[in-house]
Amino acid sequence: MKTTYCSHCETILQDVYCQHCGQKYINKRLTFWNIISDYIFQILSLEKSGFATVLKLITSPKKVVTNYWNGYRNYYQSPGKILFYFLTIAGLHIVLVNTKLFDMTIDISYTSPQFGIIFIIPLITISTYFTYFKQKLNFGEHFIATTYLFSVFGMLFIIIDDLVNYYLKLNFDYFNIQYLIVVILLWSVFVYSKNNKWYRLILNFVLNLIVFVLIISVLIGIIYLAGGLNIQD
Ligand SMILES: [Zn+2]
């Protein structure tokens, strides 16, 4: 058998996947049919993995988040990927359904208005960082967890809101930014809590909520003192 080398890292190939860099080698001439089947396979596997990660983040957020913290990659989609899904859905919502995102008016004159909303990620991260400081996780680790939770629930809020309020024409005003933050803090409890006694979980949630409100108050205070605050609802 003729030896083949990986075109990327020049390792001798022993399998269809390069054991060094993971590149796949297909020992066949391209045909129109395998181009089409490759396209379909790529799209479906991306969707499948994204969908599986989103579901897992809802049912057991700790599992996905700690997996990423511990350095495992490519089984679950990365937080950046899930955030990208969120931005895509938020963008589609703004263009096709409503310029309001989570019940807030987003200025459409920005090139990518949905990017404005992600300022909420560092704010929530600061609040979980203070609430769960005993876990001795660094800011980056907290940031990963918040990015995951914000992206998943932000996406869900937009999709359910569009279905319920624009498609079914019902009137549920619960898909606003306040409730989104509450849901993210609630799921953070399951990510960070070591003790699983129900009263500890509730206590952690309430504490985190208080810390978050304090951070927002301080921020508003600073902006107010710095001169000029225009609160519009
Ligand atoms: Zn290689």
Residues whose N, C-alpha, C, O or C-beta is under 5 A from the ligand:
A	BS01	ZN	C6 H8 C9 E10 T11 C18 H20 C21 G22 Q23
